[in-house]
Each structure stands twice: as C-alpha cells, then as structure tokens.
Amino acid sequence: MRQRPSSRLLVLDENNHILLFKFVFKNSALAVQEFWATPGGALDEGETFEVAAQRELFEETGIKIGKVDAHIAEQKFVLPLPDGERVQAIERFFVVRVENAGLTYDNHTPEERQVMTNHRWWRIEELQNTDETVFPNDLVDILAAAIDNF
C-alpha cells in the first residue's frame, strides 16, 4: 500500500476556536460523504512536513507564516482517496495561532473548490457535542493537548 504523508493544521484563533473546513463529495468514490476536517494535505515531492504545513495553510486559507513549531501529534491509518485508491496515511498535526484571520479561497485547487464547501471556527464544546462527522475522530483530545501546551 502506498504511503501518503500529510501535514494537518490546528489553526486556533485568540479564543481557542479551531478552523475546520466542510468537505462534501458528490462525484467520486467518496460520493455522498460530508465531514469537517482541519486544513492540510499531502506532501509534495521533496517537501518536509513543516514546509508542506506552511504551503497547505497558505493554499487553503491565504494565511502566510514564516515557520511552524514541531508537530504535536501523529496518526497512521488507511485512507480512501476520491479516486478509490486506499493509502497508508501518515498525518502530522501542527498548531498555528492567528488573530483576526481573514480567509481567502483564492489559492484553492479546482478539486478543493468542488469539495471544500464551507468553513467554520469551532469551540471545543461544540466539537464535543456535535452530530456532524469530524476528522480526525480524536480531534478534541489533540486540540486539548495543543491548548494546554501553547
């Protein structure tokens, strides 16, 4: 099984709300799936996790940062891709603090424009009580550790 290393971003505002994007798949192997997830994505050829985190943050939000701190969590699992391929995902999570962040979708890829339908700043309490599907499943635990450490 092919490995797919990815950087995920825990983008936190001044009130510890986390930015999540809503993904809606209509025309792929993932059709009729909807979920909320952190910004981020796969490493490009030759990229480090840290460089990919910076690039993905800019591409998906328009937020530009000089560097990221060390990752605070890592997960490995089998991930189904929109084309039907199943890969071994290796995801590292990085914390990014922002104040009054204005988001832009100007740098989204055509696929992102189709599937990333909304964004929202969530409180931890909302995540604990939502009926919505949120990835990763243990986001609340990862987020609690992130807030305690920063």
N, C-alpha and C positions, 0 to 999 in steps of 0.2 A: 504494500500500500504506500502510495506516495505521501511524503510528509509536506505539510503546509504550515510553515512558521508564520505567525501573525503577531502584530502589536495591537493591543486594545488600550483605549484611553479612558481613564476615570476623570472626566472633566468636571471639576467642582467649582461652584460659584462661592461668593463670600458667605453665604448662608448654608453651605454644605449640601446644596441641591446638586444632583448629578444630571448631566446631559445624556439623554437617550434618544435614539432615532427609532421611528417606527418603520419596520420593513414589511412590505406587502408584496408577495409573489403571486403573479397571475398567470404568467405564460412560461413556465419552466417546470423542471422536475419537482420543484418545491411549491407548485401551484396550490393556491388557497391557504397558504400558511401566512400568518401575521404574527409578528413579535416585535418587542422592543429590545434594543441592544446598544452597547456603547459604540462610539466611533472607533474606527480602526480597520485594519485589513492586512493582507498578506505582504510579506517582504518581497521587494523586487530583487532581481539577481544582484548579488554582491552587497546588499544592504545589511546593516546590523539592525537588531530590534529597535535600538534607540533612534537611528536615522529614520526607519520606517514609521515610528511613532510620530516624529516631527512632520514627516511628509503626509501621513494619513490625516493628522489633525488639521493641517492646512487645507488639504484637498476636500475634506468633508465638512469643515466648519469655517474656513477662512482665517482661523487663528494661527498666527505665526509665533513660534517660540524658539529661543536660542539653543536650548538643550532640555532633556528630560533627566530626572533623577533615576536611580536604579529601580528596576521593576519590583513591585510589592507582592505579586502573586503570579503563578504559572499554572496552566491547566493543559492536559493532553486528553483528547477524546476523538472519536470518529465523527467526522463532519460531512454531511451530504451537501454537495455543491449544486447550484442551479442547473448545471448540465447533466446531473445524475451521477457524476463521479463521487466516490466516497474517499476521503483523505484522512490521514492522521494529523489532526490539528494540534499545533503547539502554540499556545497563546500566552503572551506575557502582558501583564497589566501595569500601566504607568499612570501616576497621578499627575494631573495638571490643574493648577489653581488659576482661575480667571476672575476678573472683576468687570462687571458691566459688558460682558462679551456680546458684541453684535455678530450674528452668524450670517454667512453667505453660502449659497449653494453654487456659486459661480464656477468652482473647480471640480464639481461632480462629474464623474464619467457618465456616458449615456446609460449604462446599466444602473448606476446609483440613482440617476434621475427617475428611472422607472420604478425602482423598488423602495427607495427611501422617501416615504410619503409625508412624514411629519417629524417634528422634534418636540421635546418637552423637557423641562427641568423638574426632576422628581425629588421629593423629600424621602428620607429613609422610611418614615412611617407609611407613606403612600406605597412604596415598594413592598413593604411587609404585608399590606392589606389588599393589594390589587388582585383582580381576577385575570388580568392581562398576562400573556406569556412574556417573560423577561429572561434574557440570556446574558450572562451565564446564570444558571439556576441558583447559585450561591452568591449572587451579586451583593446582597445585603451584608453577608459576612465579610466579603472582600472590602466593601465600602466602609464598614465599621472599623476594620483594621486600618484602612487608609486614613480615616479621620483621626483615629487615636494616635497615629504616627506622624501626622503633619500639623 
